[in-house]
Amino acid sequence: MKISYCTTCFGRLWQLKQTIEHNLSFMKSGEFELCVLAYNDDTVEPYLNEAFAKYIADGRLKVKTHHDDYKPSDGSDFACGYVKNLSHEMGIGEVLFNLDADNFIDNAHEHLLKLKPNEIIKNIGLPDGRSGRIGVYKTLFKKVGGYRDVGCSDDGDFVLRCLRDGAKLLHMDCFMVPISND
């Protein structure tokens, strides 16, 4: 089974620089990949191409810059669901895991290796930015249509639609605290 960790980065290279080495340390060629989508941000791809070329060369790291003028339907400045879908499209793994640029991979690996196609796993909700760590089989992701453009409630909306489709919700603890947004 291949697992794709899907990350978006929009003006947060300073956070990604603090998490990327740790997160890449979990990537085994052929088994795991880290997909980074730089959304309307021209700083991420050049940095990753230079600093992590060996990971790109062997497929453990994918990076893509995407530019557009998409306007979220809720009027917010950033379309979380839309951009998450773009990063998840990069993943070729059977399992997709949303990992924000300011988050660290910790025990998600062991949980994702046990995940079944009819299950969705998410972190126990904490107010520090870990609530968006969500893993699901790509088949279920596609079946429910991925994330929707519903503003900050995109994670909850996605989980709810998976549950309505019959998925079983699993929880995991993630012990590593994300990089602060301050």
PEDATA-V95726 format. One record per residue. N is the residue number from 1. PHI is phi as a letter, one per 40 degrees, with the letter a starting at -180 (999 if undefined). D_CENTER is the distance of its C-alpha to the mean C-alpha in whole Angstrom. Layout:
n	phi	d_center
N	PHI	D_CENTER
N	PHI	D_CENTER
This chain:
n	phi	d_center
1	999	17
2	b	15
3	b	11
4	b	8
5	c	5
6	b	3
7	b	4
8	b	7
9	b	10
10	b	13
11	g	16
12	b	14
13	d	15
14	c	17
15	c	14
16	d	12
17	c	16
18	c	16
19	b	13
20	c	13
21	c	16
22	d	15
23	c	12
24	c	14
25	c	16
26	c	15
27	c	14
28	b	17
29	d	18
30	g	18
31	b	16
32	b	13
33	a	11
34	b	9
35	b	8
36	b	8
37	b	9
38	c	12
39	c	13
40	f	17
41	a	17
42	c	19
43	c	19
44	c	16
45	c	17
46	c	20
47	c	19
48	c	17
49	c	19
50	c	22
51	c	21
52	b	19
53	d	21
54	c	21
55	c	18
56	c	17
57	c	21
58	c	20
59	g	17
60	c	15
61	b	13
62	b	12
63	b	13
64	a	14
65	c	15
66	b	16
67	b	18
68	a	20
69	b	22
70	d	20
71	b	21
72	c	19
73	c	22
74	c	22
75	g	23
76	c	20
77	c	19
78	b	16
79	c	14
80	d	11
81	c	11
82	d	12
83	c	10
84	c	7
85	c	9
86	c	10
87	c	7
88	c	7
89	c	11
90	c	10
91	c	10
92	b	13
93	c	12
94	c	14
95	b	11
96	b	7
97	b	5
98	c	2
99	b	3
100	c	6
101	d	8
102	c	11
103	b	9
104	b	11
105	c	11
106	b	14
107	c	15
108	d	12
109	d	13
110	c	17
111	c	15
112	c	13
113	c	16
114	c	18
115	c	16
116	b	19
117	d	18
118	c	19
119	b	17
120	b	14
121	b	13
122	a	12
123	c	13
124	c	16
125	d	16
126	b	17
127	c	18
128	b	16
129	h	13
130	c	11
131	c	12
132	c	8
133	c	7
134	b	8
135	b	9
136	a	11
137	c	13
138	d	13
139	c	16
140	c	16
141	d	13
142	c	15
143	d	18
144	c	17
145	g	16
146	g	12
147	c	12
148	b	15
149	c	16
150	b	17
151	g	16
152	c	15
153	c	16
154	c	13
155	c	11
156	c	15
157	c	16
158	c	13
159	c	14
160	c	18
161	c	18
162	c	17
163	c	19
164	c	22
165	c	21
166	h	22
167	c	19
168	c	20
169	c	18
170	b	17
171	b	17
172	b	16
173	c	17
174	b	14
175	c	17
176	c	16
177	c	16
178	c	14
179	c	15
180	c	17
181	c	17
182	c	21
